[in-house]
């Protein structure tokens, strides 16, 4: 075991006493509760409130995870994010279109976890979103061969110069290998921190008729 310095990890404690999640507060549709918690994170100006950890099934059999940014929700409950389709996550989604995601709003003692299938968004939606990204972000999408091994930082900076020259006199189009996905959850769990580690855990499970079964889980 590593010998930690005086302020050891074992001594770190947080007392969860901000709120509760009781049955009388639960809407029939979990997206209503998710939107309320996201608005709460925005209201309290939490950093990167739309950041979610996305876990996929690795091609080598091991799970992989990374942080992506939520960029939209649709009427069917799909959570939208955008990336390079040729990236590691893109290859893993192609091979196994199922994923899990977690939102953690630490300062508000809130966590939301999702599990479900992943689908590509229509090309026109990807192009529409790409068109409003900052120009530097657009260039970055052309520069990066995401997840590939590259020689060094100089290679990346040279690629940026090349792309700046290529698109110097024109709008930057959406790269053909860049686009969006939506995670359509069949399960959404809400975690509310409570005292004595007796947290509130509420799980919504999608039913065949489109409704949701609601259950409380033991912490």
Buried (B, 14 or more C-beta within 10 A) or exposed (E): EEEEEEEEEEEEEEEBEEBEBEEEEBBEEBBEBBEEBBEBBEEEEBEEBBBBBBBBBBEEEEEBBBEBBBEBBEEEBBBBBBBBBBBBBBBBBEEBBBBBBBBBBEEBBBBBBBBBBBBBBEEEBBBEBBEEBEEEEBBBBBBBBBBEEEEEEEEBEEBBEEBBEEBEEEEBEBBEBBBBBBBBBBBBBBBBBBEEEEBBBBBBBBEEEEEBEBEEEEE
